[in-house]
Amino acid sequence: QVQLVESGGGLVQAGGSLRLSCAASGRTFSRNAWFRQAPGKEREFVAAISSSGGTYYSDSVKGRFTISRDNAKNTVNLQMNSLKPEDTAVYYCAARVGVGLEYDYWGQGTQVTVSS
């Protein structure tokens, strides 16, 4: 059974940092990603990492966030620096098995709140 479990969310002041982790169990994936959803807004893509290590970022987080993979622990991390109030959202870990556009598995989400 595949499970994705996020951790590391919390409350931080603007300009601070947080590190999110997504622990995966059950299988390996072709791509892992982070999405976020702020109150009243649609879910949006944040960052992704492929099985070969290629990384992708939304323009809003490029240069501030870093996605990485720890293969030994089967975790995917999102280091978030220079946080802004507009980064406040529930952050979701997602994983894809094949090469399609849709993600097959999702975590339960972790809250990130950035105070001004």
C-alpha positions as CSV (number, residue, x, y, z in Angstrom):
1,Q,0.0,0.0,0.0
2,V,1.4,3.4,-1.0
3,Q,1.6,6.1,1.6
4,L,2.9,9.6,1.4
5,V,3.3,11.3,4.8
6,E,4.3,15.0,5.0
7,S,6.0,16.6,8.0
8,G,7.7,19.8,8.9
9,G,5.0,22.5,8.5
10,G,4.5,25.2,11.1
11,L,4.4,28.9,11.8
12,V,7.4,31.1,10.8
13,Q,8.0,34.8,10.4
14,A,8.5,36.4,7.0
15,G,12.1,35.9,5.9
16,G,12.4,32.7,7.8
17,S,12.9,29.1,6.7
18,L,11.1,25.8,7.0
19,R,11.9,22.3,5.7
20,L,9.2,20.0,4.6
21,S,9.7,16.2,4.3
22,C,7.6,13.6,2.5
23,A,8.1,10.0,3.5
24,A,7.1,7.5,0.8
25,S,6.4,3.9,1.3
26,G,5.2,1.1,-0.9
27,R,7.1,1.8,-4.1
28,T,9.4,4.1,-6.0
29,F,8.1,6.8,-8.4
30,S,9.1,8.5,-11.6
31,R,8.5,11.9,-10.2
32,N,7.7,13.5,-6.8
33,A,6.3,17.0,-6.4
34,W,5.0,19.5,-3.9
35,F,1.8,21.4,-4.4
36,R,0.1,24.0,-2.2
37,Q,-3.3,25.4,-1.7
38,A,-4.1,28.7,0.0
39,P,-7.5,29.5,1.4
40,G,-9.9,30.4,-1.3
41,K,-7.4,29.5,-4.1
42,E,-6.9,26.6,-6.4
43,R,-4.1,24.1,-5.7
44,E,-0.9,25.1,-7.5
45,F,2.3,23.5,-8.4
46,V,5.4,24.4,-6.3
47,A,8.3,22.1,-7.3
48,A,9.0,18.6,-8.7
49,I,12.0,16.2,-8.9
50,S,12.3,13.4,-11.4
51,S,13.8,9.9,-10.7
52,S,16.9,11.1,-12.5
53,G,17.3,14.1,-10.3
54,G,15.9,16.8,-12.6
55,T,14.2,19.6,-10.7
56,Y,11.4,22.0,-11.7
57,Y,10.0,25.0,-9.9
58,S,7.2,27.5,-10.2
59,D,8.3,31.0,-10.9
60,S,6.9,32.2,-7.5
61,V,9.4,30.0,-5.6
62,K,12.4,29.8,-7.9
63,G,15.5,30.8,-6.1
64,R,13.9,30.5,-2.7
65,F,12.8,26.8,-2.5
66,T,14.9,23.7,-3.1
67,I,13.5,20.2,-3.7
68,S,15.7,17.2,-3.1
69,R,15.5,13.5,-2.7
70,D,17.0,11.2,-0.2
71,N,16.9,7.8,-1.9
72,A,18.2,5.9,1.2
73,K,15.3,7.1,3.3
74,N,12.9,7.3,0.3
75,T,12.0,10.9,1.3
76,V,11.6,14.0,-0.7
77,N,12.3,17.3,1.0
78,L,11.4,20.9,0.3
79,Q,13.7,23.5,1.8
80,M,11.9,26.8,1.9
81,N,13.9,30.0,2.5
82,S,13.1,33.7,2.5
83,L,9.5,32.8,3.2
84,K,6.8,35.4,2.4
85,P,3.2,35.7,3.8
86,E,1.9,34.7,0.4
87,D,3.6,31.3,0.8
88,T,1.0,30.5,3.5
89,A,-0.9,27.4,2.4
90,V,-1.4,23.7,3.0
91,Y,1.4,22.0,1.2
92,Y,0.9,18.6,-0.3
93,C,3.3,15.9,-1.4
94,A,2.5,14.1,-4.6
95,A,4.0,11.2,-6.5
96,R,3.7,9.9,-10.1
97,V,4.3,6.4,-11.3
98,G,4.3,6.8,-15.1
99,V,5.0,9.5,-17.5
100,G,1.6,11.1,-17.7
101,L,0.6,14.5,-16.4
102,E,-1.5,13.4,-13.5
103,Y,-0.1,12.5,-10.1
104,D,-1.2,9.1,-8.7
105,Y,-0.7,9.5,-5.0
106,W,-1.1,12.4,-2.6
107,G,-0.3,13.1,1.1
108,Q,-2.6,14.5,3.6
109,G,-1.1,17.9,3.6
110,T,0.9,20.0,6.1
111,Q,0.1,23.6,7.1
112,V,2.7,26.3,6.5
113,T,1.9,29.8,7.9
114,V,4.1,32.8,7.3
115,S,3.4,35.8,9.5
116,S,4.3,39.3,8.4
